[in-house]
Amino acid sequence: QVQLVESGGDLVQAGGSLRLSCAASGRTFSTSAMGWFRQAPGKEREFVGAINWSSGVTYYADSVKGRFTISRDNAKNTVYLQMNSLQPEDTAIYFCASGPAVSTKHYGYRTWGQGTQVTVSS
């Protein structure tokens, strides 16, 4: 079984940047894809982006394309979400998830982290 731990959430002003980390442990060889999702109060969980673990190919939601970048460090079993030009509408709890293939749907992922809060003030 894979365990995921996110970190890096914080309060930041609009226009600022944050980098979230997602450290994976356990049966990481069973993971082919890592996804990032976010959930704002009263809203459904939303796909942010994903990365194919072996190829490094990344996918992004239109709302974050050009501002957010996903990367990975295979040696550390860690995936990063670099967020630039943050806006108040980016405020949410951010989750990382692992699964057998890249998917934009939350049900495509089997294991989830506990989430980390990102708050962007105007």
N, CA, C and O atoms as a GROMACS GRO file, in nm:
protein
  488
    1GLN      N    1   0.084  -0.118   0.000
    1GLN     CA    2   0.000   0.000   0.000
    1GLN      C    3   0.088   0.124   0.000
    1GLN      O    4   0.195   0.126   0.061
    2VAL      N    5   0.041   0.227  -0.069
    2VAL     CA    6   0.115   0.352  -0.080
    2VAL      C    7   0.061   0.451   0.024
    2VAL      O    8  -0.060   0.461   0.045
    3GLN      N    9   0.151   0.522   0.086
    3GLN     CA   10   0.112   0.632   0.174
    3GLN      C   11   0.162   0.762   0.113
    3GLN      O   12   0.272   0.769   0.058
    4LEU      N   13   0.079   0.866   0.122
    4LEU     CA   14   0.111   0.996   0.066
    4LEU      C   15   0.101   1.104   0.173
    4LEU      O   16   0.006   1.106   0.252
    5VAL      N   17   0.200   1.192   0.176
    5VAL     CA   18   0.198   1.302   0.272
    5VAL      C   19   0.228   1.432   0.198
    5VAL      O   20   0.335   1.448   0.140
    6GLU      N   21   0.132   1.524   0.201
    6GLU     CA   22   0.151   1.654   0.138
    6GLU      C   23   0.208   1.754   0.239
    6GLU      O   24   0.191   1.739   0.360
    7SER      N   25   0.276   1.852   0.186
    7SER     CA   26   0.325   1.962   0.269
    7SER      C   27   0.343   2.085   0.182
    7SER      O   28   0.343   2.076   0.059
    8GLY      N   29   0.360   2.199   0.246
    8GLY     CA   30   0.390   2.322   0.173
    8GLY      C   31   0.277   2.422   0.164
    8GLY      O   32   0.297   2.533   0.116
    9GLY      N   33   0.158   2.384   0.210
    9GLY     CA   34   0.048   2.478   0.207
    9GLY      C   35   0.074   2.596   0.300
    9GLY      O   36   0.140   2.583   0.403
   10ASP      N   37   0.018   2.712   0.263
   10ASP     CA   38   0.044   2.832   0.342
   10ASP      C   39  -0.053   2.942   0.301
   10ASP      O   40  -0.135   2.924   0.210
   11LEU      N   41  -0.043   3.054   0.369
   11LEU     CA   42  -0.116   3.175   0.333
   11LEU      C   43  -0.022   3.261   0.249
   11LEU      O   44   0.090   3.289   0.290
   12VAL      N   45  -0.070   3.304   0.133
   12VAL     CA   46   0.013   3.384   0.043
   12VAL      C   47  -0.071   3.493  -0.020
   12VAL      O   48  -0.192   3.478  -0.036
   13GLN      N   49  -0.008   3.603  -0.056
   13GLN     CA   50  -0.080   3.711  -0.121
   13GLN      C   51  -0.099   3.680  -0.270
   13GLN      O   52  -0.022   3.605  -0.330
   14ALA      N   53  -0.201   3.740  -0.326
   14ALA     CA   54  -0.226   3.724  -0.469
   14ALA      C   55  -0.102   3.764  -0.549
   14ALA      O   56  -0.036   3.863  -0.519
   15GLY      N   57  -0.072   3.684  -0.649
   15GLY     CA   58   0.048   3.706  -0.729
   15GLY      C   59   0.169   3.630  -0.679
   15GLY      O   60   0.272   3.624  -0.746
   16GLY      N   61   0.157   3.573  -0.560
   16GLY     CA   62   0.268   3.501  -0.501
   16GLY      C   63   0.279   3.358  -0.551
   16GLY      O   64   0.205   3.314  -0.638
   17SER      N   65   0.375   3.286  -0.492
   17SER     CA   66   0.404   3.148  -0.533
   17SER      C   67   0.414   3.057  -0.412
   17SER      O   68   0.447   3.100  -0.302
   18LEU      N   69   0.386   2.931  -0.435
   18LEU     CA   70   0.405   2.826  -0.336
   18LEU      C   71   0.448   2.700  -0.407
   18LEU      O   72   0.417   2.680  -0.525
   19ARG      N   73   0.519   2.615  -0.335
   19ARG     CA   74   0.550   2.483  -0.387
   19ARG      C   75   0.501   2.378  -0.290
   19ARG      O   76   0.543   2.375  -0.174
   20LEU      N   77   0.412   2.294  -0.336
   20LEU     CA   78   0.363   2.183  -0.257
   20LEU      C   79   0.444   2.058  -0.287
   20LEU      O   80   0.490   2.037  -0.399
   21SER      N   81   0.459   1.977  -0.185
   21SER     CA   82   0.529   1.849  -0.201
   21SER      C   83   0.436   1.736  -0.164
   21SER      O   84   0.347   1.751  -0.080
   22CYS      N   85   0.458   1.623  -0.227
   22CYS     CA   86   0.382   1.502  -0.196
   22CYS      C   87   0.483   1.387  -0.191
   22CYS      O   88   0.533   1.342  -0.294
   23ALA      N   89   0.510   1.341  -0.070
   23ALA     CA   90   0.607   1.233  -0.051
   23ALA      C   91   0.534   1.100  -0.044
   23ALA      O   92   0.440   1.082   0.034
   24ALA      N   93   0.578   1.007  -0.126
   24ALA     CA   94   0.517   0.874  -0.131
   24ALA      C   95   0.607   0.772  -0.063
   24ALA      O   96   0.729   0.776  -0.076
   25SER      N   97   0.544   0.680   0.009
   25SER     CA   98   0.618   0.570   0.072
   25SER      C   99   0.535   0.444   0.060
   25SER      O  100   0.417   0.447   0.024
   26GLY      N  101   0.599   0.331   0.090
   26GLY     CA  102   0.529   0.205   0.080
   26GLY      C  103   0.548   0.142  -0.057
   26GLY      O  104   0.658   0.148  -0.112
   27ARG      N  105   0.445   0.084  -0.111
   27ARG     CA  106   0.452   0.012  -0.238
   27ARG      C  107   0.449   0.109  -0.358
   27ARG      O  108   0.358   0.103  -0.441
   28THR      N  109   0.547   0.196  -0.364
   28THR     CA  110   0.546   0.300  -0.467
   28THR      C  111   0.565   0.243  -0.608
   28THR      O  112   0.532   0.309  -0.706
   29PHE      N  113   0.619   0.120  -0.618
   29PHE     CA  114   0.639   0.063  -0.752
   29PHE      C  115   0.505   0.033  -0.818
   29PHE      O  116   0.499   0.011  -0.939
   30SER      N  117   0.398   0.032  -0.739
   30SER     CA  118   0.266   0.005  -0.796
   30SER      C  119   0.198   0.130  -0.847
   30SER      O  120   0.086   0.124  -0.899
   31THR      N  121   0.264   0.243  -0.832
   31THR     CA  122   0.206   0.371  -0.874
   31THR      C  123   0.257   0.409  -1.011
   31THR      O  124   0.378   0.412  -1.035
   32SER      N  125   0.166   0.439  -1.102
   32SER     CA  126   0.204   0.484  -1.235
   32SER      C  127   0.175   0.631  -1.257
   32SER      O  128   0.234   0.694  -1.345
   33ALA      N  129   0.087   0.686  -1.178
   33ALA     CA  130   0.048   0.825  -1.197
   33ALA      C  131   0.026   0.893  -1.063
   33ALA      O  132  -0.019   0.831  -0.967
   34MET      N  133   0.057   1.019  -1.059
   34MET     CA  134   0.030   1.102  -0.942
   34MET      C  135  -0.053   1.220  -0.987
   34MET      O  136  -0.019   1.288  -1.084
   35GLY      N  137  -0.159   1.244  -0.916
   35GLY     CA  138  -0.246   1.355  -0.950
   35GLY      C  139  -0.254   1.457  -0.837
   35GLY      O  140  -0.232   1.424  -0.720
   36TRP      N  141  -0.285   1.579  -0.874
   36TRP     CA  142  -0.313   1.684  -0.777
   36TRP      C  143  -0.458   1.730  -0.798
   36TRP      O  144  -0.501   1.756  -0.911
   37PHE      N  145  -0.529   1.740  -0.689
   37PHE     CA  146  -0.666   1.789  -0.689
   37PHE      C  147  -0.678   1.897  -0.584
   37PHE      O  148  -0.592   1.911  -0.497
   38ARG      N  149  -0.784   1.973  -0.592
   38ARG     CA  150  -0.811   2.073  -0.489
   38ARG      C  151  -0.960   2.080  -0.463
   38ARG      O  152  -1.043   2.049  -0.549
   39GLN      N  153  -0.992   2.122  -0.342
   39GLN     CA  154  -1.132   2.134  -0.303
   39GLN      C  155  -1.150   2.259  -0.221
   39GLN      O  156  -1.091   2.273  -0.114
   40ALA      N  157  -1.232   2.349  -0.272
   40ALA     CA  158  -1.265   2.471  -0.201
   40ALA      C  159  -1.394   2.448  -0.121
   40ALA      O  160  -1.471   2.358  -0.154
   41PRO      N  161  -1.418   2.526  -0.018
   41PRO     CA  162  -1.538   2.508   0.064
   41PRO      C  163  -1.664   2.514  -0.022
   41PRO      O  164  -1.684   2.608  -0.099
   42GLY      N  165  -1.749   2.414  -0.006
   42GLY     CA  166  -1.875   2.411  -0.077
   42GLY      C  167  -1.866   2.369  -0.222
   42GLY      O  168  -1.965   2.371  -0.295
   43LYS      N  169  -1.747   2.330  -0.266
   43LYS     CA  170  -1.729   2.291  -0.405
   43LYS      C  171  -1.680   2.147  -0.414
   43LYS      O  172  -1.630   2.091  -0.317
   44GLU      N  173  -1.695   2.089  -0.532
   44GLU     CA  174  -1.649   1.954  -0.554
   44GLU      C  175  -1.498   1.952  -0.573
   44GLU      O  176  -1.436   2.053  -0.607
   45ARG      N  177  -1.441   1.834  -0.549
   45ARG     CA  178  -1.298   1.818  -0.571
   45ARG      C  179  -1.267   1.836  -0.720
   45ARG      O  180  -1.335   1.780  -0.806
   46GLU      N  181  -1.164   1.915  -0.747
   46GLU     CA  182  -1.134   1.958  -0.883
   46GLU      C  183  -0.995   1.911  -0.925
   46GLU      O  184  -0.899   1.923  -0.849
   47PHE      N  185  -0.985   1.858  -1.044
   47PHE     CA  186  -0.856   1.816  -1.099
   47PHE      C  187  -0.769   1.939  -1.124
   47PHE      O  188  -0.815   2.038  -1.181
   48VAL      N  189  -0.644   1.931  -1.081
   48VAL     CA  190  -0.547   2.038  -1.103
   48VAL      C  191  -0.446   1.995  -1.209
   48VAL      O  192  -0.420   2.067  -1.305
   49GLY      N  193  -0.388   1.877  -1.190
   49GLY     CA  194  -0.290   1.828  -1.283
   49GLY      C  195  -0.244   1.689  -1.243
   49GLY      O  196  -0.282   1.638  -1.138
   50ALA      N  197  -0.163   1.628  -1.329
   50ALA     CA  198  -0.114   1.494  -1.302
   50ALA      C  199   0.016   1.472  -1.377
   50ALA      O  200   0.050   1.544  -1.471
   51ILE      N  201   0.088   1.371  -1.332
   51ILE     CA  202   0.214   1.336  -1.396
   51ILE      C  203   0.224   1.185  -1.408
   51ILE      O  204   0.192   1.111  -1.314
   52ASN      N  205   0.269   1.140  -1.524
   52ASN     CA  206   0.301   0.999  -1.541
   52ASN      C  207   0.436   0.974  -1.475
   52ASN      O  208   0.536   1.037  -1.510
   53TRP      N  209   0.438   0.883  -1.380
   53TRP     CA  210   0.556   0.868  -1.295
   53TRP      C  211   0.680   0.829  -1.375
   53TRP      O  212   0.789   0.880  -1.348
   54SER      N  213   0.665   0.742  -1.471
   54SER     CA  214   0.784   0.693  -1.542
   54SER      C  215   0.827   0.787  -1.654
   54SER      O  216   0.946   0.812  -1.670
   55SER      N  217   0.733   0.839  -1.732
   55SER     CA  218   0.769   0.923  -1.846
   55SER      C  219   0.789   1.069  -1.808
   55SER      O  220   0.862   1.142  -1.875
   56GLY      N  221   0.724   1.111  -1.701
   56GLY     CA  222   0.731   1.251  -1.662
   56GLY      C  223   0.637   1.342  -1.739
   56GLY      O  224   0.639   1.464  -1.720
   57VAL      N  225   0.555   1.285  -1.825
   57VAL     CA  226   0.459   1.366  -1.900
   57VAL      C  227   0.356   1.422  -1.804
   57VAL      O  228   0.306   1.352  -1.716
   58THR      N  229   0.325   1.549  -1.821
   58THR     CA  230   0.233   1.618  -1.730
   58THR      C  231   0.106   1.663  -1.801
   58THR      O  232   0.103   1.683  -1.923
   59TYR      N  233   0.003   1.678  -1.722
   59TYR     CA  234  -0.128   1.719  -1.771
   59TYR      C  235  -0.181   1.823  -1.673
   59TYR      O  236  -0.158   1.814  -1.553
   60TYR      N  237  -0.253   1.924  -1.726
   60TYR     CA  238  -0.303   2.032  -1.641
   60TYR      C  239  -0.446   2.069  -1.675
   60TYR      O  240  -0.490   2.057  -1.790
   61ALA      N  241  -0.517   2.113  -1.573
   61ALA     CA  242  -0.647   2.174  -1.596
   61ALA      C  243  -0.626   2.309  -1.663
   61ALA      O  244  -0.525   2.375  -1.641
   62ASP      N  245  -0.723   2.350  -1.743
   62ASP     CA  246  -0.711   2.477  -1.814
   62ASP      C  247  -0.697   2.594  -1.716
   62ASP      O  248  -0.632   2.694  -1.747
   63SER      N  249  -0.757   2.581  -1.601
   63SER     CA  250  -0.757   2.691  -1.504
   63SER      C  251  -0.620   2.719  -1.445
   63SER      O  252  -0.596   2.826  -1.390
   64VAL      N  253  -0.528   2.622  -1.456
   64VAL     CA  254  -0.396   2.641  -1.396
   64VAL      C  255  -0.284   2.634  -1.499
   64VAL      O  256  -0.168   2.660  -1.466
   65LYS      N  257  -0.318   2.601  -1.622
   65LYS     CA  258  -0.216   2.585  -1.726
   65LYS      C  259  -0.139   2.715  -1.744
   65LYS      O  260  -0.197   2.823  -1.756
   66GLY      N  261  -0.007   2.703  -1.746
   66GLY     CA  262   0.078   2.820  -1.759
   66GLY      C  263   0.117   2.883  -1.626
   66GLY      O  264   0.208   2.966  -1.621
   67ARG      N  265   0.048   2.845  -1.519
   67ARG     CA  266   0.081   2.899  -1.387
   67ARG      C  267   0.136   2.792  -1.294
   67ARG      O  268   0.222   2.819  -1.211
   68PHE      N  269   0.086   2.671  -1.307
   68PHE     CA  270   0.127   2.560  -1.220
   68PHE      C  271   0.214   2.463  -1.298
   68PHE      O  272   0.195   2.442  -1.418
   69THR      N  273   0.310   2.404  -1.228
   69THR     CA  274   0.399   2.306  -1.290
   69THR      C  275   0.418   2.188  -1.195
   69THR      O  276   0.446   2.205  -1.077
   70ILE      N  277   0.402   2.068  -1.249
   70ILE     CA  278   0.422   1.946  -1.172
   70ILE      C  279   0.556   1.885  -1.212
   70ILE      O  280   0.591   1.879  -1.330
   71SER      N  281   0.630   1.842  -1.112
   71SER     CA  282   0.757   1.774  -1.137
   71SER      C  283   0.772   1.660  -1.037
   71SER      O  284   0.694   1.647  -0.943
   72ARG      N  285   0.874   1.578  -1.059
   72ARG     CA  286   0.894   1.464  -0.970
   72ARG      C  287   1.042   1.445  -0.945
   72ARG      O  288   1.128   1.483  -1.025
   73ASP      N  289   1.070   1.385  -0.831
   73ASP     CA  290   1.206   1.344  -0.795
   73ASP      C  291   1.198   1.196  -0.764
   73ASP      O  292   1.154   1.155  -0.656
   74ASN      N  293   1.241   1.114  -0.861
   74ASN     CA  294   1.227   0.969  -0.844
   74ASN      C  295   1.305   0.917  -0.724
   74ASN      O  296   1.260   0.827  -0.654
   75ALA      N  297   1.422   0.975  -0.701
   75ALA     CA  298   1.506   0.926  -0.592
   75ALA      C  299   1.440   0.950  -0.457
   75ALA      O  300   1.461   0.873  -0.363
   76LYS      N  301   1.362   1.056  -0.447
   76LYS     CA  302   1.296   1.089  -0.321
   76LYS      C  303   1.152   1.043  -0.318
   76LYS      O  304   1.082   1.062  -0.218
   77ASN      N  305   1.104   0.981  -0.428
   77ASN     CA  306   0.963   0.941  -0.437
   77ASN      C  307   0.871   1.057  -0.401
   77ASN      O  308   0.774   1.042  -0.326
   78THR      N  309   0.902   1.172  -0.456
   78THR     CA  310   0.829   1.294  -0.423
   78THR      C  311   0.785   1.365  -0.552
   78THR      O  312   0.859   1.374  -0.649
   79VAL      N  313   0.663   1.413  -0.548
   79VAL     CA  314   0.607   1.493  -0.657
   79VAL      C  315   0.583   1.634  -0.605
   79VAL      O  316   0.544   1.654  -0.489
   80TYR      N  317   0.607   1.732  -0.690
   80TYR     CA  318   0.594   1.872  -0.651
   80TYR      C  319   0.488   1.941  -0.737
   80TYR      O  320   0.466   1.906  -0.853
   81LEU      N  321   0.425   2.039  -0.677
   81LEU     CA  322   0.332   2.125  -0.750
   81LEU      C  323   0.379   2.268  -0.726
   81LEU      O  324   0.356   2.325  -0.620
   82GLN      N  325   0.444   2.325  -0.827
   82GLN     CA  326   0.488   2.464  -0.820
   82GLN      C  327   0.374   2.553  -0.868
   82GLN      O  328   0.326   2.538  -0.980
   83MET      N  329   0.332   2.643  -0.782
   83MET     CA  330   0.218   2.729  -0.815
   83MET      C  331   0.264   2.873  -0.818
   83MET      O  332   0.311   2.926  -0.718
   84ASN      N  333   0.251   2.936  -0.933
   84ASN     CA  334   0.289   3.076  -0.951
   84ASN      C  335   0.167   3.159  -0.984
   84ASN      O  336   0.062   3.107  -1.022
   85SER      N  337   0.182   3.288  -0.970
   85SER     CA  338   0.072   3.382  -1.001
   85SER      C  339  -0.057   3.339  -0.933
   85SER      O  340  -0.163   3.336  -0.996
   86LEU      N  341  -0.049   3.307  -0.808
   86LEU     CA  342  -0.166   3.258  -0.735
   86LEU      C  343  -0.272   3.367  -0.722
   86LEU      O  344  -0.242   3.485  -0.706
   87GLN      N  345  -0.396   3.322  -0.730
   87GLN     CA  346  -0.511   3.412  -0.720
   87GLN      C  347  -0.604   3.364  -0.609
   87GLN      O  348  -0.599   3.247  -0.571
   88PRO      N  349  -0.687   3.453  -0.556
   88PRO     CA  350  -0.779   3.410  -0.448
   88PRO      C  351  -0.863   3.288  -0.486
   88PRO      O  352  -0.896   3.208  -0.398
   89GLU      N  353  -0.897   3.272  -0.610
   89GLU     CA  354  -0.977   3.156  -0.651
   89GLU      C  355  -0.899   3.026  -0.647
   89GLU      O  356  -0.956   2.919  -0.666
   90ASP      N  357  -0.769   3.033  -0.623
   90ASP     CA  358  -0.688   2.913  -0.604
   90ASP      C  359  -0.694   2.862  -0.460
   90ASP      O  360  -0.641   2.755  -0.430
   91THR      N  361  -0.758   2.937  -0.374
   91THR     CA  362  -0.771   2.897  -0.234
   91THR      C  363  -0.848   2.766  -0.223
   91THR      O  364  -0.960   2.755  -0.273
   92ALA      N  365  -0.789   2.669  -0.158
   92ALA     CA  366  -0.850   2.536  -0.146
   92ALA      C  367  -0.758   2.447  -0.063
   92ALA      O  368  -0.645   2.483  -0.031
   93ILE      N  369  -0.811   2.331  -0.029
   93ILE     CA  370  -0.726   2.225   0.023
   93ILE      C  371  -0.675   2.148  -0.099
   93ILE      O  372  -0.752   2.108  -0.186
   94TYR      N  373  -0.546   2.127  -0.103
   94TYR     CA  374  -0.483   2.058  -0.215
   94TYR      C  375  -0.445   1.917  -0.172
   94TYR      O  376  -0.384   1.896  -0.067
   95PHE      N  377  -0.483   1.822  -0.255
   95PHE     CA  378  -0.458   1.680  -0.229
   95PHE      C  379  -0.372   1.621  -0.340
   95PHE      O  380  -0.386   1.657  -0.457
   96CYS      N  381  -0.283   1.532  -0.303
   96CYS     CA  382  -0.218   1.450  -0.404
   96CYS      C  383  -0.277   1.310  -0.395
   96CYS      O  384  -0.328   1.268  -0.291
   97ALA      N  385  -0.269   1.239  -0.505
   97ALA     CA  386  -0.327   1.106  -0.513
   97ALA      C  387  -0.244   1.020  -0.608
   97ALA      O  388  -0.182   1.070  -0.701
   98SER      N  389  -0.244   0.892  -0.582
   98SER     CA  390  -0.171   0.798  -0.668
   98SER      C  391  -0.266   0.698  -0.730
   98SER      O  392  -0.368   0.663  -0.672
   99GLY      N  393  -0.230   0.652  -0.849
   99GLY     CA  394  -0.317   0.558  -0.916
   99GLY      C  395  -0.244   0.484  -1.027
   99GLY      O  396  -0.127   0.510  -1.052
  100PRO      N  397  -0.314   0.393  -1.093
  100PRO     CA  398  -0.253   0.310  -1.197
  100PRO      C  399  -0.234   0.381  -1.330
  100PRO      O  400  -0.159   0.332  -1.415
  101ALA      N  401  -0.299   0.493  -1.349
  101ALA     CA  402  -0.287   0.566  -1.476
  101ALA      C  403  -0.330   0.710  -1.455
  101ALA      O  404  -0.404   0.741  -1.362
  102VAL      N  405  -0.283   0.798  -1.540
  102VAL     CA  406  -0.323   0.938  -1.532
  102VAL      C  407  -0.473   0.949  -1.559
  102VAL      O  408  -0.525   0.890  -1.654
  103SER      N  409  -0.540   1.025  -1.477
  103SER     CA  410  -0.682   1.048  -1.493
  103SER      C  411  -0.716   1.187  -1.444
  103SER      O  412  -0.651   1.239  -1.353
  104THR      N  413  -0.816   1.247  -1.504
  104THR     CA  414  -0.865   1.376  -1.456
  104THR      C  415  -0.979   1.358  -1.356
  104THR      O  416  -1.031   1.456  -1.303
  105LYS      N  417  -1.017   1.236  -1.331
  105LYS     CA  418  -1.128   1.204  -1.240
  105LYS      C  419  -1.075   1.155  -1.106
  105LYS      O  420  -0.978   1.079  -1.101
  106HIS      N  421  -1.137   1.199  -0.999
  106HIS     CA  422  -1.087   1.161  -0.867
  106HIS      C  423  -1.098   1.011  -0.844
  106HIS      O  424  -1.017   0.953  -0.771
  107TYR      N  425  -1.198   0.947  -0.906
  107TYR     CA  426  -1.215   0.804  -0.885
  107TYR      C  427  -1.112   0.720  -0.961
  107TYR      O  428  -1.108   0.598  -0.949
  108GLY      N  429  -1.028   0.786  -1.038
  108GLY     CA  430  -0.920   0.716  -1.105
  108GLY      C  431  -0.799   0.692  -1.017
  108GLY      O  432  -0.703   0.629  -1.059
  109TYR      N  433  -0.804   0.742  -0.895
  109TYR     CA  434  -0.691   0.732  -0.803
  109TYR      C  435  -0.729   0.650  -0.682
  109TYR      O  436  -0.842   0.658  -0.633
  110ARG      N  437  -0.634   0.571  -0.633
  110ARG     CA  438  -0.664   0.476  -0.526
  110ARG      C  439  -0.624   0.527  -0.388
  110ARG      O  440  -0.690   0.495  -0.289
  111THR      N  441  -0.518   0.605  -0.383
  111THR     CA  442  -0.465   0.648  -0.254
  111THR      C  443  -0.457   0.800  -0.252
  111THR      O  444  -0.417   0.863  -0.350
  112TRP      N  445  -0.495   0.857  -0.138
  112TRP     CA  446  -0.496   1.002  -0.122
  112TRP      C  447  -0.416   1.044  -0.001
  112TRP      O  448  -0.409   0.973   0.099
  113GLY      N  449  -0.356   1.162  -0.012
  113GLY     CA  450  -0.294   1.223   0.104
  113GLY      C  451  -0.399   1.294   0.188
  113GLY      O  452  -0.517   1.295   0.155
  114GLN      N  453  -0.353   1.353   0.297
  114GLN     CA  454  -0.445   1.417   0.391
  114GLN      C  455  -0.482   1.559   0.349
  114GLN      O  456  -0.577   1.617   0.403
  115GLY      N  457  -0.410   1.614   0.255
  115GLY     CA  458  -0.439   1.748   0.207
  115GLY      C  459  -0.358   1.855   0.278
  115GLY      O  460  -0.315   1.836   0.392
  116THR      N  461  -0.337   1.966   0.209
  116THR     CA  462  -0.267   2.080   0.267
  116THR      C  463  -0.339   2.207   0.222
  116THR      O  464  -0.375   2.222   0.106
  117GLN      N  465  -0.358   2.299   0.317
  117GLN     CA  466  -0.438   2.418   0.291
  117GLN      C  467  -0.355   2.525   0.221
  117GLN      O  468  -0.245   2.559   0.265
  118VAL      N  469  -0.410   2.577   0.112
  118VAL     CA  470  -0.353   2.692   0.044
  118VAL      C  471  -0.455   2.805   0.048
  118VAL      O  472  -0.568   2.789   0.003
  119THR      N  473  -0.414   2.917   0.102
  119THR     CA  474  -0.501   3.033   0.110
  119THR      C  475  -0.434   3.151   0.042
  119THR      O  476  -0.321   3.187   0.074
  120VAL      N  477  -0.505   3.210  -0.054
  120VAL     CA  478  -0.450   3.323  -0.127
  120VAL      C  479  -0.534   3.446  -0.094
  120VAL      O  480  -0.654   3.449  -0.120
  121SER      N  481  -0.470   3.546  -0.037
  121SER     CA  482  -0.540   3.668   0.002
  121SER      C  483  -0.530   3.772  -0.109
  121SER      O  484  -0.431   3.778  -0.182
  122SER      N  485  -0.635   3.852  -0.119
  122SER     CA  486  -0.639   3.954  -0.226
  122SER      C  487  -0.576   4.084  -0.181
  122SER      O  488  -0.571   4.180  -0.258
   0.00000   0.00000   0.00000
